[in-house]
Amino acid sequence: MSAPTTEACRSCGAAIIWAISAQAKSMPVDAQPSPSGSMVLEYRVPGRNPLARVIPAELRGARTDLHTSHFATCPQAANWRKRRAS
């Protein structure tokens, strides 16, 4: 596996990786693993965005490869959320 391609968040400048969620949508993920992370990035197809797979809390243990959704850490996340039709 090669190193993931990172970008800077357009709001806060933090390093992010674009991943694919379980709902097959693109989502920004903090590039650096975090002790409070909840998902692992799986690189299944070279040159493609990784799949972000949530790890159940009881299985996380002392893993050091878990990442956090950037929506949870970006101070400007609310500005990027899509509004649902009512």
TINU-802512 format. One record per atom (N, C-alpha, C, CB): chain; residue in one letter; atom name; y, x, z; residue number from 1. Coordinates in steps of 0.1 Angstrom, whole numbers, padded with zeros to 4 digits. Atoms other than C-alpha are relative to their C-alpha. Glycine has a CB too. Layout:
BEGIN
A, A, CA, Y, X, Z, NUM
...
***
This chain:
BEGIN
A, M, N, -0012, 0008, 0000, 1
A, M, CA, 0000, 0000, 0000, 1
A, M, C, 0012, 0009, 0000, 1
A, M, CB, 0000, -0010, 0012, 1
A, S, N, -0012, -0007, 0000, 2
A, S, CA, 0034, 0013, -0009, 2
A, S, C, 0010, -0006, 0010, 2
A, S, CB, 0006, 0000, -0014, 2
A, A, N, -0010, 0005, -0010, 3
A, A, CA, 0065, 0009, 0014, 3
A, A, C, 0006, -0012, -0006, 3
A, A, CB, 0010, 0011, 0002, 3
A, P, N, -0006, 0013, 0005, 4
A, P, CA, 0079, -0026, 0012, 4
A, P, C, 0015, 0003, -0004, 4
A, P, CB, 0000, -0010, 0011, 4
A, T, N, -0014, 0000, 0005, 5
A, T, CA, 0112, -0031, -0007, 5
A, T, C, 0008, -0008, 0010, 5
A, T, CB, 0001, -0005, -0014, 5
A, T, N, -0009, 0007, -0009, 6
A, T, CA, 0140, -0039, 0017, 6
A, T, C, 0013, -0003, -0007, 6
A, T, CB, 0002, 0008, 0013, 6
A, E, N, -0014, 0003, 0005, 7
A, E, CA, 0174, -0055, 0010, 7
A, E, C, 0008, -0002, 0013, 7
A, E, CB, 0000, -0013, -0009, 7
A, A, N, -0009, 0003, -0012, 8
A, A, CA, 0204, -0060, 0032, 8
A, A, C, 0003, -0015, -0001, 8
A, A, CB, 0014, 0008, -0002, 8
A, C, N, -0004, 0014, -0001, 9
A, C, CA, 0211, -0095, 0044, 9
A, C, C, 0014, -0002, -0004, 9
A, C, CB, -0002, -0006, 0015, 9
A, R, N, -0013, 0002, 0005, 10
A, R, CA, 0241, -0109, 0026, 10
A, R, C, 0010, -0005, 0010, 10
A, R, CB, 0000, -0010, -0011, 10
A, S, N, -0009, 0004, -0011, 11
A, S, CA, 0255, -0122, 0059, 11
A, S, C, 0003, 0010, 0010, 11
A, S, CB, -0005, -0013, 0006, 11
A, C, N, -0002, -0009, -0012, 12
A, C, CA, 0249, -0097, 0086, 12
A, C, C, -0003, 0015, -0004, 12
A, C, CB, -0009, -0004, 0011, 12
A, G, N, 0003, -0014, 0004, 13
A, G, CA, 0237, -0066, 0066, 13
A, G, C, -0013, 0006, 0005, 13
A, G, CB, 0011, 0009, 0005, 13
A, A, N, 0013, -0005, -0006, 14
A, A, CA, 0204, -0062, 0085, 14
A, A, C, -0010, 0002, -0011, 14
A, A, CB, -0006, -0010, 0010, 14
A, A, N, 0011, -0002, 0010, 15
A, A, CA, 0174, -0049, 0066, 15
A, A, C, -0010, -0011, 0000, 15
A, A, CB, -0007, 0014, 0002, 15
A, I, N, 0010, 0011, 0001, 16
A, I, CA, 0151, -0077, 0054, 16
A, I, C, -0010, 0003, -0011, 16
A, I, CB, 0007, -0013, -0002, 16
A, I, N, 0010, 0000, 0010, 17
A, I, CA, 0120, -0081, 0034, 17
A, I, C, -0002, -0015, -0004, 17
A, I, CB, -0014, 0006, 0005, 17
A, W, N, 0003, 0014, 0005, 18
A, W, CA, 0115, -0112, 0012, 18
A, W, C, -0015, -0002, 0000, 18
A, W, CB, 0006, -0003, -0014, 18
A, A, N, 0014, 0003, -0001, 19
A, A, CA, 0081, -0127, 0020, 19
A, A, C, -0002, -0015, -0005, 19
A, A, CB, -0005, 0001, 0014, 19
A, I, N, 0003, 0014, 0004, 20
A, I, CA, 0063, -0159, 0009, 20
A, I, C, -0006, -0007, 0012, 20
A, I, CB, -0011, 0000, -0012, 20
A, S, N, 0005, 0008, -0011, 21
A, S, CA, 0057, -0185, 0036, 21
A, S, C, -0013, -0007, -0003, 21
A, S, CB, 0010, -0010, 0005, 21
A, A, N, 0012, 0008, 0002, 22
A, A, CA, 0026, -0206, 0041, 22
A, A, C, 0002, -0012, -0009, 22
A, A, CB, -0006, -0005, 0013, 22
A, Q, N, -0004, 0012, 0009, 23
A, Q, CA, 0045, -0234, 0022, 23
A, Q, C, 0004, 0005, -0014, 23
A, Q, CB, 0012, -0007, 0007, 23
A, A, N, -0002, -0006, 0013, 24
A, A, CA, 0048, -0210, -0008, 24
A, A, C, 0015, 0001, -0003, 24
A, A, CB, -0007, -0007, -0011, 24
A, K, N, -0014, -0001, 0002, 25
A, K, CA, 0086, -0206, -0003, 25
A, K, C, 0004, 0014, 0005, 25
A, K, CB, 0008, -0011, 0008, 25
A, S, N, -0005, -0013, -0004, 26
A, S, CA, 0106, -0174, -0001, 26
A, S, C, 0007, -0001, 0013, 26
A, S, CB, 0009, 0006, -0011, 26
A, M, N, -0007, 0000, -0013, 27
A, M, CA, 0118, -0164, 0033, 27
A, M, C, 0003, 0014, 0004, 27
A, M, CB, -0009, -0007, 0011, 27
A, P, N, -0004, -0014, -0004, 28
A, P, CA, 0137, -0134, 0047, 28
A, P, C, -0007, 0003, 0014, 28
A, P, CB, 0015, 0001, 0002, 28
A, V, N, 0007, -0005, -0012, 29
A, V, CA, 0118, -0114, 0074, 29
A, V, C, 0007, 0013, 0004, 29
A, V, CB, -0015, 0001, -0002, 29
A, D, N, -0006, -0012, -0004, 30
A, D, CA, 0133, -0087, 0095, 30
A, D, C, -0010, 0012, -0004, 30
A, D, CB, 0002, 0000, 0016, 30
A, A, N, 0008, -0011, 0006, 31
A, A, CA, 0121, -0054, 0080, 31
A, A, C, -0007, 0008, 0011, 31
A, A, CB, 0009, 0010, -0008, 31
A, Q, N, 0006, -0008, -0011, 32
A, Q, CA, 0114, -0037, 0114, 32
A, Q, C, -0009, -0009, 0008, 32
A, Q, CB, 0011, 0006, 0008, 32
A, P, N, 0008, 0008, -0009, 33
A, P, CA, 0085, -0049, 0134, 33
A, P, C, 0007, -0002, 0014, 33
A, P, CB, -0014, 0007, 0002, 33
A, S, N, -0006, 0003, -0013, 34
A, S, CA, 0094, -0064, 0168, 34
A, S, C, -0011, -0004, 0010, 34
A, S, CB, 0010, -0011, -0002, 34
A, P, N, 0009, 0005, -0010, 35
A, P, CA, 0076, -0069, 0201, 35
A, P, C, -0001, -0015, 0001, 35
A, P, CB, 0003, 0006, 0013, 35
A, S, N, 0000, 0015, -0001, 36
A, S, CA, 0086, -0106, 0199, 36
A, S, C, -0004, -0006, -0013, 36
A, S, CB, 0014, -0004, 0005, 36
A, G, N, 0004, 0005, 0013, 37
A, G, CA, 0074, -0109, 0163, 37
A, G, C, -0012, -0010, 0001, 37
A, G, CB, -0003, 0011, -0009, 37
A, S, N, 0011, 0010, 0000, 38
A, S, CA, 0050, -0137, 0154, 38
A, S, C, -0008, 0000, -0013, 38
A, S, CB, 0006, -0014, 0002, 38
A, M, N, 0007, 0000, 0013, 39
A, M, CA, 0039, -0129, 0118, 39
A, M, C, -0003, 0014, -0005, 39
A, M, CB, 0008, -0008, -0010, 39
A, V, N, 0004, -0013, 0007, 40
A, V, CA, 0021, -0102, 0099, 40
A, V, C, 0003, -0002, -0015, 40
A, V, CB, -0015, 0003, 0003, 40
A, L, N, -0003, 0000, 0015, 41
A, L, CA, 0031, -0093, 0063, 41
A, L, C, -0013, 0006, -0007, 41
A, L, CB, 0013, 0008, -0003, 41
A, E, N, 0012, -0004, 0007, 42
A, E, CA, 0001, -0091, 0040, 42
A, E, C, 0004, 0002, -0014, 42
A, E, CB, -0011, -0011, 0001, 42
A, Y, N, -0003, -0004, 0013, 43
A, Y, CA, 0005, -0072, 0008, 43
A, Y, C, -0012, -0002, -0009, 43
A, Y, CB, 0006, 0014, -0001, 43
A, R, N, 0012, 0003, 0008, 44
A, R, CA, -0021, -0088, -0015, 44
A, R, C, 0001, 0004, -0014, 44
A, R, CB, -0003, -0015, 0001, 44
A, V, N, -0001, -0004, 0014, 45
A, V, CA, -0007, -0081, -0050, 45
A, V, C, 0011, 0010, -0001, 45
A, V, CB, 0004, -0013, -0008, 45
A, P, N, -0010, -0011, 0001, 46
A, P, CA, 0010, -0048, -0057, 46
A, P, C, 0013, -0005, -0008, 46
A, P, CB, -0006, 0012, -0007, 46
A, G, N, -0013, 0004, 0007, 47
A, G, CA, 0047, -0053, -0067, 47
A, G, C, 0005, -0014, 0003, 47
A, G, CB, -0002, 0002, -0014, 47
A, R, N, -0005, 0014, -0003, 48
A, R, CA, 0049, -0088, -0053, 48
A, R, C, 0004, -0001, 0014, 48
A, R, CB, -0012, -0010, -0003, 48
A, N, N, -0004, 0002, -0013, 49
A, N, CA, 0064, -0102, -0022, 49
A, N, C, -0012, -0002, 0009, 49
A, N, CB, 0010, -0012, 0002, 49
A, P, N, 0011, 0002, -0009, 50
A, P, CA, 0041, -0101, 0008, 50
A, P, C, -0001, -0015, 0005, 50
A, P, CB, 0000, 0009, 0012, 50
A, L, N, 0002, 0013, -0006, 51
A, L, CA, 0026, -0132, 0024, 51
A, L, C, 0003, 0001, 0015, 51
A, L, CB, -0015, -0006, -0003, 51
A, A, N, -0003, -0001, -0015, 52
A, A, CA, 0040, -0139, 0059, 52
A, A, C, -0010, -0010, 0007, 52
A, A, CB, 0015, -0004, 0003, 52
A, R, N, 0010, 0008, -0006, 53
A, R, CA, 0011, -0152, 0080, 53
A, R, C, 0002, 0001, 0015, 53
A, R, CB, -0014, 0006, -0003, 53
A, V, N, -0003, 0001, -0014, 54
A, V, CA, 0018, -0164, 0115, 54
A, V, C, -0013, 0002, 0008, 54
A, V, CB, 0005, -0015, 0004, 54
A, I, N, 0011, -0004, -0009, 55
A, I, CA, -0005, -0150, 0142, 55
A, I, C, 0001, -0009, 0013, 55
A, I, CB, 0000, 0015, 0003, 55
A, P, N, -0001, 0008, -0013, 56
A, P, CA, -0013, -0174, 0171, 56
A, P, C, 0003, 0009, 0012, 56
A, P, CB, -0014, -0008, 0002, 56
A, A, N, -0004, -0008, -0012, 57
A, A, CA, 0002, -0163, 0204, 57
A, A, C, -0011, 0007, 0007, 57
A, A, CB, 0008, -0009, 0009, 57
A, E, N, 0011, -0005, -0007, 58
A, E, CA, -0032, -0158, 0220, 58
A, E, C, -0007, 0012, -0007, 58
A, E, CB, -0010, -0011, 0003, 58
A, L, N, 0006, -0011, 0008, 59
A, L, CA, -0042, -0133, 0193, 59
A, L, C, 0010, 0012, -0002, 59
A, L, CB, -0005, -0005, -0013, 59
A, R, N, -0010, -0010, 0003, 60
A, R, CA, -0010, -0112, 0192, 60
A, R, C, -0002, 0013, 0008, 60
A, R, CB, 0014, -0005, 0003, 60
A, G, N, 0002, -0012, -0009, 61
A, G, CA, -0018, -0089, 0222, 61
A, G, C, 0010, 0010, -0001, 61
A, G, CB, -0014, 0006, -0004, 61
A, A, N, -0009, -0011, 0000, 62
A, A, CA, -0003, -0055, 0219, 62
A, A, C, 0003, 0005, -0015, 62
A, A, CB, -0005, 0012, 0008, 62
A, R, N, -0002, -0004, 0014, 63
A, R, CA, 0001, -0055, 0181, 63
A, R, C, 0014, 0005, -0002, 63
A, R, CB, -0003, -0012, -0010, 63
A, T, N, -0013, -0007, 0002, 64
A, T, CA, 0029, -0033, 0168, 64
A, T, C, 0004, -0003, -0015, 64
A, T, CB, -0001, 0015, 0002, 64
A, D, N, -0003, 0002, 0014, 65
A, D, CA, 0029, -0047, 0132, 65
A, D, C, 0006, -0014, -0002, 65
A, D, CB, -0012, 0002, -0009, 65
A, L, N, -0004, 0014, 0001, 66
A, L, CA, 0044, -0082, 0139, 66
A, L, C, 0015, 0000, -0003, 66
A, L, CB, -0003, -0008, 0012, 66
A, H, N, -0014, 0002, 0005, 67
A, H, CA, 0077, -0093, 0122, 67
A, H, C, 0005, -0013, 0005, 67
A, H, CB, 0001, 0002, -0015, 67
A, T, N, -0007, 0013, -0004, 68
A, T, CA, 0102, -0120, 0130, 68
A, T, C, 0008, -0005, -0012, 68
A, T, CB, 0010, 0003, 0011, 68
A, S, N, -0008, 0007, 0010, 69
A, S, CA, 0118, -0145, 0106, 69
A, S, C, 0014, 0004, 0002, 69
A, S, CB, -0002, -0015, -0001, 69
A, H, N, -0014, -0003, -0001, 70
A, H, CA, 0153, -0134, 0098, 70
A, H, C, 0009, -0012, 0004, 70
A, H, CB, 0005, 0007, -0013, 70
A, F, N, -0007, 0012, -0004, 71
A, F, CA, 0164, -0170, 0103, 71
A, F, C, 0001, -0001, 0015, 71
A, F, CB, -0007, -0013, -0005, 71
A, A, N, 0000, 0001, -0015, 72
A, A, CA, 0156, -0165, 0140, 72
A, A, C, 0010, 0011, 0006, 72
A, A, CB, -0013, 0002, 0006, 72
A, T, N, -0009, -0011, -0005, 73
A, T, CA, 0178, -0133, 0143, 73
A, T, C, 0013, 0001, -0006, 73
A, T, CB, -0008, 0013, -0001, 73
A, C, N, -0013, -0002, 0007, 74
A, C, CA, 0206, -0136, 0118, 74
A, C, C, 0011, -0009, 0007, 74
A, C, CB, -0001, -0004, -0015, 74
A, P, N, -0011, 0008, -0007, 75
A, P, CA, 0239, -0147, 0135, 75
A, P, C, 0006, -0011, -0010, 75
A, P, CB, 0011, 0009, 0005, 75
A, Q, N, -0006, 0009, 0010, 76
A, Q, CA, 0248, -0165, 0102, 76
A, Q, C, -0011, -0009, -0006, 76
A, Q, CB, 0007, 0007, -0011, 76
A, A, N, 0011, 0008, 0006, 77
A, A, CA, 0214, -0183, 0096, 77
A, A, C, 0003, -0014, -0003, 77
A, A, CB, -0012, 0001, 0010, 77
A, A, N, -0003, 0014, 0002, 78
A, A, CA, 0228, -0218, 0099, 78
A, A, C, 0007, -0002, -0013, 78
A, A, CB, 0009, -0005, 0011, 78
A, N, N, -0007, 0001, 0013, 79
A, N, CA, 0250, -0211, 0068, 79
A, N, C, -0009, 0000, -0012, 79
A, N, CB, 0010, 0011, -0001, 79
A, W, N, 0010, -0001, 0011, 80
A, W, CA, 0219, -0206, 0047, 80
A, W, C, -0010, -0011, 0000, 80
A, W, CB, -0007, 0014, 0000, 80
A, R, N, 0010, 0011, 0000, 81
A, R, CA, 0198, -0235, 0057, 81
A, R, C, 0003, -0011, -0009, 81
A, R, CB, -0002, -0006, 0015, 81
A, K, N, -0002, 0011, 0010, 82
A, K, CA, 0193, -0262, 0031, 82
A, K, C, 0001, -0013, 0008, 82
A, K, CB, -0011, 0000, -0011, 82
A, R, N, -0001, 0013, -0006, 83
A, R, CA, 0204, -0296, 0041, 83
A, R, C, -0011, -0010, -0006, 83
A, R, CB, 0014, -0006, -0001, 83
A, R, N, 0010, 0010, 0005, 84
A, R, CA, 0177, -0323, 0039, 84
A, R, C, 0007, -0013, -0004, 84
A, R, CB, -0011, -0002, 0011, 84
A, A, N, -0006, 0013, 0004, 85
A, A, CA, 0185, -0355, 0021, 85
A, A, C, -0005, -0010, 0010, 85
A, A, CB, -0005, -0004, -0014, 85
A, S, N, 0004, 0010, -0010, 86
A, S, CA, 0186, -0384, 0045, 86
A, S, C, -0001, -0014, -0006, 86
A, S, CB, 0011, -0001, 0011, 86
***
